[in-house]
């Protein structure tokens, strides 16, 4: 065996071993990324949406702000559970 063949064999073995180690490193990194993604998804599911509640002073009910009827009067926002409560407030028939 000549020196050139020895060098070529060494280079071939080097690339084969290097490829094996790169494949193992890639597999571990991919598995770690999948695990991190699953943990991230679990954390996102644990976060609850906070709902802001408002109070209707006409009938005394409490409801989510997104479902309330709103009336701005004198720079103040008033929230109502129904159109009827809103109309009572406007008419001055507060209970």
N, C-alpha and C positions, 0 to 999 in steps of 0.2 A: 504494500500500500504506500502510495506516495504521499508527500506532504500536502499536496493540493487536495487529495481525497480525504485526508485526516481533517483538514481545515473545513472542507465542505460538510463532512459528517458532523463535526462539532457545531457548525452553524445550523445544520438541519435539526440536531438534537436541541439546540438552544431555542429555536423557533417552536418546536413541538412542546417543550416544557413551558415556555413562555405563554403559548396559546392555552395550555391547560390551566395555568395559574390565572390568566385573564378570564377564562370561562368561569372558574370558581368564584373569582371576585365579582364578576358580573352577576352571577346567580345569587350571591349573597346580597348584593346591592339591590337587586330587583325584589327579592323577598323582603328586605328591610323597608323598601319604598311601599310595597303593598301593605305591610303591617302598619306603617305610619299612616297610610291613607285610611285604613280601617279604623284606627284609633281616632283620627281626625273626624271621620264620619260619626263615630260614637259620641264624640264631644259635641258636635253640632246638634245631634238629636237631644242632648241633655239640656240645651239652652231653651228656656221657655220665653215666649213672647209676653211682654208685660202690657196689659190692657189698662188704659187710663179710664177711670170711672168718673161720672159726673152725677150730680144730684138735682132732681126736679123739685123745686120748692113749692110747686102747686099741689102735687099729689104725694110728694115725699118719696118717690121711687128713685132707685139708683140704677144706672144703666151705662153701658160702654159709650164713651164719647163719640165713637164712629157711628152710633145708631141714633144719636140725639138730634132733635130739632134745635137749631140755634137762632137766637135773636140777640142782636147787638143793640143795646139801648144805653145812651149816655156813656158810651165808651166801655161798657161792661157787657160781657157775653153771658147770656142766660141760656140754660140748657133745659129741654123739655122732653118727656118721654113720648108725647103725642102732639098732634096738631091742635087737639082740643085744649090741652093744658097750655099751650102757647097762646091760643086765643083768649083763654081766661086771664092770663097774665096781662095781655094787651088791654083787655076790657077792664082791668083793675079788680078782678074778682079773685084775688089771691086768698087761699085758704090757710 
